[in-house]
Amino acid sequence: AGVMRFSACGRMMRRIAWPQSMPSARAPSHWPGSIDWMPPREITSAFAYTPTGLPWDGPLTTLINGMQGGLAHAMLATVAVAEIGCDTELLSHVHGISRLHAASLGDALVGRRLLVEEGDTFRCAHPIIARVVRDGLSPLRRREVHRSLALTLQGLTSASGDDTKAGVIALHADRGGERGPAYQAAVAASRI
């Protein structure tokens, strides 16, 4: 079996959803209620994309920009830049707040459907949300968030002697401009 082209897949889905026995019915140009699927023309303008079924009106950037300057936006930026799940201990160390405060801010962002809770960690609810948040940060701020994540993860893992996150530390240290810690973490990751 070969790879099905996008247009062939769309035709097949329309046939399944809109049988030929209904000649007056026309298949919709988009599928309402689908958060994960975007028409190709909207992929190029993800900033204006508003997923259906979410609790806000208008573009995603309007919601995110309305939070700027606050600790909730800073925490959302940290989770988006981290690209991995962030637990409350990591978030509390990065932002200088208690774990309870980090958990309550995370719950508020989960309530806004910007983050999801997976086990003991928070991550962005959708890759588009993470991308919009990251793209909204200045290069200097993004670099400083990477640096802060690298140094915090290094401190937390060195206390426990756990080297399983050495590759993540190396990535964030490199993107944060910390060449020494990036090299040390990369060497530690190569030994795992």
C-alpha positions in Angstrom: 0.0 0.0 0.0 1.3 3.4 -0.9 1.1 6.7 1.0 -2.3 8.4 0.6 -2.2 12.0 -0.6 -3.9 14.6 1.5 -6.5 15.4 -1.3 -7.3 11.6 -1.6 -7.7 11.3 2.1 -10.0 14.4 2.1 -12.2 12.9 -0.6 -12.4 9.6 1.2 -13.4 11.3 4.5 -16.1 13.3 2.7 -17.5 10.1 1.1 -17.6 8.5 4.5 -19.2 11.5 6.3 -21.4 12.6 3.4 -22.8 9.6 1.5 -23.9 10.0 -2.1 -27.4 9.2 -1.1 -27.7 12.8 0.1 -27.2 14.7 -3.2 -28.3 18.0 -1.7 -25.8 17.8 1.1 -22.4 19.3 0.6 -19.3 18.4 2.6 -18.0 21.2 4.8 -14.8 22.9 3.8 -13.5 22.3 7.4 -14.4 19.8 10.1 -16.0 21.6 13.1 -15.0 20.5 16.5 -11.6 19.2 15.4 -8.8 20.8 17.4 -5.9 18.9 15.8 -6.7 19.5 12.1 -6.1 22.7 10.3 -6.7 23.5 6.6 -3.4 24.0 4.8 -4.0 27.7 4.2 -4.2 28.3 7.9 -0.9 26.4 8.6 1.0 29.3 7.1 -0.9 31.8 9.3 -1.0 29.9 12.6 -1.0 33.2 14.6 -4.6 33.9 13.4 -5.7 30.3 14.0 -8.5 29.9 16.5 -9.2 26.2 17.4 -12.9 25.4 17.7 -14.3 24.2 21.0 -11.9 26.3 23.1 -13.0 28.8 25.7 -11.9 32.0 23.9 -12.9 34.1 21.0 -10.5 35.5 18.4 -6.9 34.7 17.6 -4.7 32.7 20.0 -2.3 35.7 20.2 -5.0 37.9 21.7 -5.4 35.5 24.6 -1.7 35.1 25.2 -0.8 38.8 24.7 -3.5 39.7 27.2 -1.5 37.8 29.9 1.8 39.5 29.2 3.7 40.9 32.1 2.3 38.5 34.6 3.7 35.5 36.3 1.2 33.2 34.5 2.6 34.3 31.1 6.2 33.8 32.4 5.3 30.3 33.5 3.6 29.6 30.2 6.7 30.9 28.4 8.9 28.6 30.5 6.8 25.5 29.7 6.7 26.5 26.0 10.5 27.0 25.7 11.2 23.8 27.7 9.4 21.7 25.1 9.2 18.9 27.8 7.0 18.5 30.7 7.9 20.9 33.6 7.1 19.8 37.2 6.3 22.2 40.0 9.7 21.8 41.5 11.4 23.0 38.3 8.9 25.9 37.8 9.3 27.0 41.4 13.0 27.2 41.2 13.0 29.0 37.8 10.5 31.6 38.9 11.4 31.9 42.6 8.0 30.9 43.9 6.7 28.1 46.1 5.7 24.7 44.6 2.1 25.4 45.7 2.0 28.7 43.9 3.5 27.0 40.7 0.8 24.3 40.9 -2.0 26.9 41.3 -0.7 28.9 38.3 -0.4 25.7 36.3 -4.0 24.8 37.3 -5.2 28.3 36.1 -3.4 27.8 32.7 -4.9 24.3 32.5 -8.3 25.9 33.1 -7.7 28.2 30.2 -6.7 25.1 28.1 -3.2 26.5 27.4 -1.5 23.7 29.4 -2.3 20.1 30.2 -1.3 18.1 33.2 0.4 14.8 32.5 1.3 13.0 35.6 3.4 15.3 37.7 4.2 17.7 34.9 2.6 20.5 32.9 3.1 20.9 29.1 1.5 23.0 26.4 -1.9 21.7 25.3 -1.0 21.9 21.6 2.2 22.5 19.6 0.7 25.6 18.1 0.2 27.1 21.5 3.9 26.5 22.3 5.0 27.9 19.0 2.9 31.1 19.3 4.2 31.6 22.8 7.9 31.0 21.8 7.6 33.2 18.7 6.2 36.0 20.9 9.3 36.1 23.0 12.3 38.2 22.1 15.5 36.3 21.2 17.1 37.7 24.4 14.3 36.5 26.6 14.1 33.1 24.9 17.9 32.7 25.5 17.5 33.7 29.1 14.7 31.2 29.7 16.9 28.5 28.1 19.8 29.5 30.4 17.6 29.5 33.5 16.2 26.1 32.6 19.7 24.7 32.1 21.1 26.0 35.3 18.0 25.0 37.3 18.0 21.5 35.9 21.7 21.2 36.5 21.3 22.2 40.1 18.3 19.9 40.7 19.9 16.8 39.0 23.4 17.3 40.6 21.8 17.2 44.0 20.2 13.9 43.3 23.0 12.4 41.1 20.6 11.8 38.3 22.1 12.1 34.8 19.1 11.0 32.8 18.3 14.7 31.9 21.9 15.5 30.8 20.8 15.7 27.2 18.1 18.2 28.0 20.5 20.2 30.1 23.0 20.3 27.2 20.3 21.5 24.8 19.1 24.3 27.0 22.6 25.3 28.1 23.7 25.5 24.4 20.6 27.6 23.4 21.2 29.7 26.5 24.7 30.6 25.6 26.3 28.6 28.4 29.0 26.7 26.5 30.8 25.2 29.6 27.8 23.6 31.1 26.5 22.5 27.7 29.8 20.7 27.0 29.8 19.0 30.5 26.2 17.9 30.1 26.8 16.6 26.6 29.7 14.5 27.8 27.5 13.2 30.7 24.7 12.4 28.3 27.1 10.5 26.0 28.0 8.2 29.0 24.4 7.2 29.6 
